[in-house]
Amino acid sequence: HQSKSSAIARLGLGNLAHEEGEYDAASDHFTQALKLEPSFIDAATNLCGTYIESFKLIESASRLEKIIASFKHSVSAHFRLGLCHRHEGRYKQAHRNLWHAITLDPTNADALCNLAALHVETGEFEQAAKLCLRLLQSTVAIPRTAIAHAFCTLGLSLFHMGSCVHDALKCLYAAEKLISSSNICCSLGTVLNELGDRRAAAKILKKAIALEPFDIPAFLNMGNAYFEHGRLEYAEKCYQTSIDSKTKHNVVALNNLLLLHLSQGNFVKAASCGIEMRQILDINGEESATLCTLAIIEAYTCQWVNRSKTFERVVAGKSSGTVQPFHSEFIPQISPQMALSISNMFSGRFRQRALHNNNRSNVGSLYKHNISTPDSRVRIGYVSSCFGNTATTFLSNKIFELHIRTKFRVFCFDLAGSDGSSEWKAVRESADVFLDVSRSDHSVDVANEINEHCIDILVDLDGFVVGSMPEIFTLRPAPIQITMSCGTTGSESGIDYLVGDKFTIPEHHRSYFSEKIIYVPNIMTSYSRDLGLDVDRHKMRKRWGVSNNAFVYACFSQPYKMDPELFVVWMEILREVPNSSLVLLRYSLAMEKNLRREAAKHNIVGDQIVFWDLVPRHEHLERCCLVDTYLDTVVCSGIATGCDALWSGAPLITLAGDRICNRVGASLVSSAGLEEFIALNLVEYKELAVALSAENNRIDILHLLDDARENSPLFDSLQWVQSFESALDVALDRCRQDLEPEHIIIPTIDERK
């Protein structure tokens, strides 16, 4: 009897120490209690609780499994084993144990709270909300801590469901007022950061770390806030702290650190993070947002060993909201209809963020639009984070210059600021008004500035690229809003029209777009034709280590656009064409290593595959003149690279796919009057590439390409701008008459005749 009393006393002391965060002392007390009473179940499970708090997860799980084997109805043991598995990221096992604890005790607040939180982590937000409401509506007395965590999890669920940001924040702030909790502060800070309120997010996340200096989720989310605010050095330190913790947050921190390295173009460090992520995911086998990032880095480095498996797992988790619009460009398993639903989901998120930052529940009456009258100049504004040394500028720079100034006044709103390039300076000089809005804290500030300049037509050049601000368009600062992106922006994006052509967006593909289509004649994009081609081919080949006798194939697209099936065809072409070589750009050493390994499988070694370093644009265009035939990627076509190839005198072999991003290459070739270079399948693709190496075909091909440079609409920027302006006139007329946007088809010059 005395032994049992002493054990109970030790249990009480252990509980007090645990509440104070003194886990070593608590562990000692629980251990002493078990020495006095070896079958003391409460001491045994509480000891495991201290192990969990100290991240001794393996030891804790092992002990709890033994306890359950002897006491299968122990609610505490099932609960703590579920908690342990949740910390390990083993969500299926965690769900099983937590649900077992609730089955044994339906009013167990801790088990209900943790199961709800687990549902949030796995993207099952409705289930999480139902459990929270079940707890909050309970007639049984619920501890204050459990109520606070229920409000917190309910707030997170409502936020991710997109139901109502205002109600979500009310729940989170209610939780924060109930108790001082690092976890709750961290959750509130995460949501505020997602909503773009970075100052408030940083303040609350600092409070979380002050409450718990080793709060790994707080460090992780503080890193996210720093990352989005451009303070990359601080972000990297926060992510590294999370990685070093070796908790379940390790893989998420690796995921975000990988994205940070990618944003800096550091493929070596990004690839290292990817390898570590792959090892963790293969062990745990769980679906998560990290798979999406893993898919990106493996695509960028041409790591194709697990390609199909990774893509299938990414697509399987599409409903969780972790699959992004960008993924549809290189993951074939994402259908056009699925891509639309993904864009719809993301546009809804951006809309909610914009509403929060503007303290409104809707955007219907946010701005007044006084559209220009027909006898006054139309104010057209272009918004981009890519006004510099980017493909976006290479394709669009002449548009700003060639607008008819008696009809249009051109504004450019720069989201990124100067990169010091000549291209950025050229854009600034081409615009009538060039505004650097890169220092604006919120999208609302940019939208206000756009509206204050009375912009009639606002044009998005970015889509969903990193650095873009889709929230601007959801606020509708202009009466007519257009995108030039290679994919739909979603039903809540605020975009009225998307610029395309009849080849890239056939009539039966319109249902894959939330926007109405502006069909410009021939080709959806423009290309500058004033680029010089005065190149000494012999000297240039010698400079770049290319034999004068070699037949040079090339693909200068980014590596994520390549795929193993097409690469096999490339290797077959090299085997069949004597003295041939394939030139690729060296985007990373990891990419080169992986592709050389793939080539070796097909007995292609040495200088048959050549990797060139990235160079300034004028040197790149000179090198294009050394290429005999350009091989387009088929998962996602090269746009700027395809135009460069055709302009420099190389035929472009391509395929027409089932979506805008893999049909644009065929559209380029078609608009150049070279339809014979569009293959129907990979077999024909290979046959075309081999046939073009024959000397007797070269002269005719060069004549065709010379004629295309001089006469095709692909290289006629002025004609493109005039056609675009004709479409804008139609859109303006509809807007002035209060008519809804409708598809606009601008006929070709021949059709007008």
FENWOPE-V896966 format. One record per residue. N is the residue number from 1. PSI is psi in whole degrees, 0 to 359 (NA if undefined). NEAR is the number of other C-alpha atoms within 10 Angstrom. Layout:
n->[N/N]
psi->[PSI/PSI]
near->[NEAR/NEAR]
//
This chain:
n->[1/2/3/4/5/6/7/8/9/10/11/12/13/14/15/16/17/18/19/20/21/22/23/24/25/26/27/28/29/30/31/32/33/34/35/36/37/38/39/40/41/42/43/44/45/46/47/48/49/50/51/52/53/54/55/56/57/58/59/60/61/62/63/64/65/66/67/68/69/70/71/72/73/74/75/76/77/78/79/80/81/82/83/84/85/86/87/88/89/90/91/92/93/94/95/96/97/98/99/100/101/102/103/104/105/106/107/108/109/110/111/112/113/114/115/116/117/118/119/120/121/122/123/124/125/126/127/128/129/130/131/132/133/134/135/136/137/138/139/140/141/142/143/144/145/146/147/148/149/150/151/152/153/154/155/156/157/158/159/160/161/162/163/164/165/166/167/168/169/170/171/172/173/174/175/176/177/178/179/180/181/182/183/184/185/186/187/188/189/190/191/192/193/194/195/196/197/198/199/200/201/202/203/204/205/206/207/208/209/210/211/212/213/214/215/216/217/218/219/220/221/222/223/224/225/226/227/228/229/230/231/232/233/234/235/236/237/238/239/240/241/242/243/244/245/246/247/248/249/250/251/252/253/254/255/256/257/258/259/260/261/262/263/264/265/266/267/268/269/270/271/272/273/274/275/276/277/278/279/280/281/282/283/284/285/286/287/288/289/290/291/292/293/294/295/296/297/298/299/300/301/302/303/304/305/306/307/308/309/310/311/312/313/314/315/316/317/318/319/320/321/322/323/324/325/326/327/328/329/330/331/332/333/334/335/336/337/338/339/340/341/342/343/344/345/346/347/348/349/350/351/352/353/354/355/356/357/358/359/360/361/362/363/364/365/366/367/368/369/370/371/372/373/374/375/376/377/378/379/380/381/382/383/384/385/386/387/388/389/390/391/392/393/394/395/396/397/398/399/400/401/402/403/404/405/406/407/408/409/410/411/412/413/414/415/416/417/418/419/420/421/422/423/424/425/426/427/428/429/430/431/432/433/434/435/436/437/438/439/440/441/442/443/444/445/446/447/448/449/450/451/452/453/454/455/456/457/458/459/460/461/462/463/464/465/466/467/468/469/470/471/472/473/474/475/476/477/478/479/480/481/482/483/484/485/486/487/488/489/490/491/492/493/494/495/496/497/498/499/500/501/502/503/504/505/506/507/508/509/510/511/512/513/514/515/516/517/518/519/520/521/522/523/524/525/526/527/528/529/530/531/532/533/534/535/536/537/538/539/540/541/542/543/544/545/546/547/548/549/550/551/552/553/554/555/556/557/558/559/560/561/562/563/564/565/566/567/568/569/570/571/572/573/574/575/576/577/578/579/580/581/582/583/584/585/586/587/588/589/590/591/592/593/594/595/596/597/598/599/600/601/602/603/604/605/606/607/608/609/610/611/612/613/614/615/616/617/618/619/620/621/622/623/624/625/626/627/628/629/630/631/632/633/634/635/636/637/638/639/640/641/642/643/644/645/646/647/648/649/650/651/652/653/654/655/656/657/658/659/660/661/662/663/664/665/666/667/668/669/670/671/672/673/674/675/676/677/678/679/680/681/682/683/684/685/686/687/688/689/690/691/692/693/694/695/696/697/698/699/700/701/702/703/704/705/706/707/708/709/710/711/712/713/714/715/716/717/718/719/720/721/722/723/724/725/726/727/728/729/730/731/732/733/734/735/736/737/738/739/740/741/742/743/744/745/746/747/748/749/750/751/752/753]
psi->[318/322/317/319/318/322/319/321/317/322/316/318/320/320/319/316/321/318/331/359/12/77/327/316/318/317/319/315/315/324/318/321/321/330/324/320/87/335/19/96/322/318/320/314/324/327/317/327/321/325/320/315/331/7/28/68/321/314/318/313/318/314/317/323/323/321/315/327/328/328/75/345/17/109/315/319/315/319/311/328/321/318/319/312/325/317/328/347/16/80/324/314/321/316/317/314/320/319/325/319/320/324/321/326/90/343/12/104/320/317/319/315/315/326/321/316/324/318/323/316/332/8/13/74/325/317/320/314/320/318/319/316/322/318/315/334/5/144/350/146/127/133/147/321/316/321/317/315/328/317/319/311/324/319/315/319/313/321/312/332/344/15/305/109/322/313/323/315/324/316/316/318/326/318/319/328/331/315/157/100/127/320/317/317/320/316/316/317/322/315/317/321/320/327/1/4/74/327/312/323/313/320/313/329/325/324/320/316/325/322/325/94/341/29/99/316/325/317/318/313/331/321/319/318/316/319/311/336/2/9/75/326/316/321/316/321/318/317/320/323/317/319/318/341/338/30/188/340/352/311/326/319/320/318/311/325/323/314/323/314/322/320/335/359/18/84/332/309/322/316/323/316/320/320/315/321/316/318/316/315/325/329/312/329/27/149/135/171/334/334/325/315/322/319/321/309/324/328/320/333/6/39/97/3/315/18/305/317/315/315/318/320/324/312/325/333/20/329/345/352/11/340/126/160/324/327/331/345/335/3/103/333/346/109/162/322/321/321/321/316/325/315/323/317/315/323/327/319/314/324/316/321/316/319/318/313/341/5/45/156/347/166/9/320/25/313/146/135/113/90/146/145/160/335/9/163/137/133/111/129/133/130/128/154/8/31/67/216/68/163/326/314/322/326/332/355/328/339/313/322/325/356/139/114/342/341/328/144/123/125/143/129/109/116/346/338/174/139/8/4/160/331/318/317/323/319/315/320/334/330/149/321/122/121/122/108/21/341/3/137/323/157/330/321/319/316/319/317/321/313/324/334/7/46/130/317/123/127/124/124/355/322/231/25/160/132/348/167/77/336/330/314/332/337/350/61/349/151/331/127/132/147/147/22/164/47/161/148/353/157/339/22/341/3/131/318/150/135/126/190/171/339/313/326/83/162/323/358/355/330/348/5/138/342/162/151/132/109/102/153/143/301/141/348/162/164/133/134/8/29/129/152/26/84/133/101/319/312/320/320/321/319/321/14/33/128/142/337/352/146/117/117/154/153/118/13/159/150/334/343/349/160/156/324/315/322/323/318/318/318/323/322/314/324/326/337/113/144/38/158/158/125/128/162/140/91/336/157/327/319/312/316/315/319/325/323/318/320/321/331/337/19/30/111/174/219/13/336/124/135/124/143/157/139/167/158/318/325/323/316/326/318/329/330/349/350/136/319/131/131/114/153/150/336/320/115/153/130/293/318/324/317/316/317/311/321/325/356/19/131/147/116/128/173/155/119/208/11/168/320/335/17/346/329/316/326/320/311/317/316/339/0/27/47/337/348/7/114/152/334/178/331/312/325/312/316/319/314/319/317/325/347/346/132/324/345/342/317/314/319/317/322/318/316/321/317/321/320/324/325/345/149/343/324/17/86/323/315/322/313/320/319/319/318/325/320/321/324/319/315/320/318/317/319/318/332/8/35/146/151/146/159/136/124/116/121/158/170/319/320/327/326/NA]
near->[6/8/12/14/13/15/24/20/15/22/26/17/18/28/23/15/19/21/11/11/15/14/22/15/18/27/24/16/24/30/21/18/29/22/13/18/18/13/13/17/16/17/26/23/25/22/27/26/27/25/21/23/15/13/18/15/22/14/13/23/22/12/18/26/15/12/19/17/11/11/14/13/16/19/22/24/29/28/28/25/30/30/28/28/24/23/19/21/24/18/23/14/16/25/21/16/25/31/20/20/26/19/14/15/16/13/18/19/24/24/27/25/24/26/28/27/27/26/20/21/18/18/21/18/23/17/16/28/24/14/21/29/13/14/24/19/10/12/9/10/10/16/10/12/15/22/21/25/28/30/28/28/30/31/29/27/27/21/22/21/21/15/12/14/23/17/14/25/22/14/22/25/18/17/27/23/12/14/16/15/19/25/21/25/27/28/25/27/29/26/23/23/24/19/22/23/19/23/15/13/25/22/13/24/32/19/19/28/20/13/15/15/13/15/19/28/26/29/25/28/25/29/29/28/27/19/21/16/15/12/13/20/12/16/24/22/16/24/29/18/18/27/20/12/14/13/18/20/20/24/26/22/29/25/24/22/28/29/22/23/18/18/14/11/13/15/22/17/14/26/24/14/22/26/14/14/23/19/12/15/17/9/10/12/14/17/18/22/21/24/26/23/24/27/26/21/24/25/21/22/25/24/21/17/11/11/17/14/11/20/20/14/17/25/22/13/18/19/13/18/15/19/26/18/24/18/20/24/22/22/24/16/15/21/15/21/13/16/26/23/21/26/26/20/22/24/23/20/24/23/24/26/25/28/21/20/18/17/10/14/13/14/16/10/10/13/16/13/16/13/19/16/11/12/7/11/16/23/19/22/25/22/25/23/23/23/30/25/17/15/14/19/21/18/17/19/24/22/23/23/18/15/20/15/12/9/14/15/18/24/23/25/25/24/22/17/18/19/13/10/13/12/19/21/14/17/21/23/13/20/21/15/13/17/16/15/19/16/12/11/14/20/24/22/15/24/20/17/16/23/19/12/13/21/26/23/22/26/24/23/22/21/20/21/15/11/16/20/22/24/27/25/28/26/25/25/29/28/21/24/25/23/26/20/20/22/27/27/29/23/20/20/26/26/24/23/26/26/24/27/22/17/22/26/22/14/10/7/14/13/12/20/23/23/26/20/24/27/26/25/24/24/24/25/25/23/26/19/15/10/12/11/13/8/14/11/15/12/12/16/17/11/10/12/12/20/14/14/8/16/21/23/24/25/23/25/21/19/22/22/20/22/20/15/10/18/15/14/17/20/22/16/21/22/17/11/17/12/13/19/25/22/19/20/19/17/21/19/14/19/23/20/14/16/21/16/14/20/19/13/12/13/12/18/14/11/13/18/21/20/16/15/10/13/11/9/13/10/10/16/20/19/20/23/22/25/24/21/24/26/25/28/25/25/24/28/29/25/22/20/22/28/22/23/27/25/27/24/24/24/25/26/27/33/25/23/19/15/23/26/22/26/22/29/30/27/29/30/24/19/19/25/19/21/15/11/20/21/19/12/13/15/10/15/22/20/13/18/25/18/13/19/18/11/9/10/11/15/10/11/16/15/11/16/22/16/13/21/18/14/13/17/23/30/24/17/22/20/17/24/21/16/20/21/18/17/20/19/14/16/23/23/14/15/16/14/8/9/11/10/17/15/15/18/18/19/15/14/11/6/8/7/6]
//
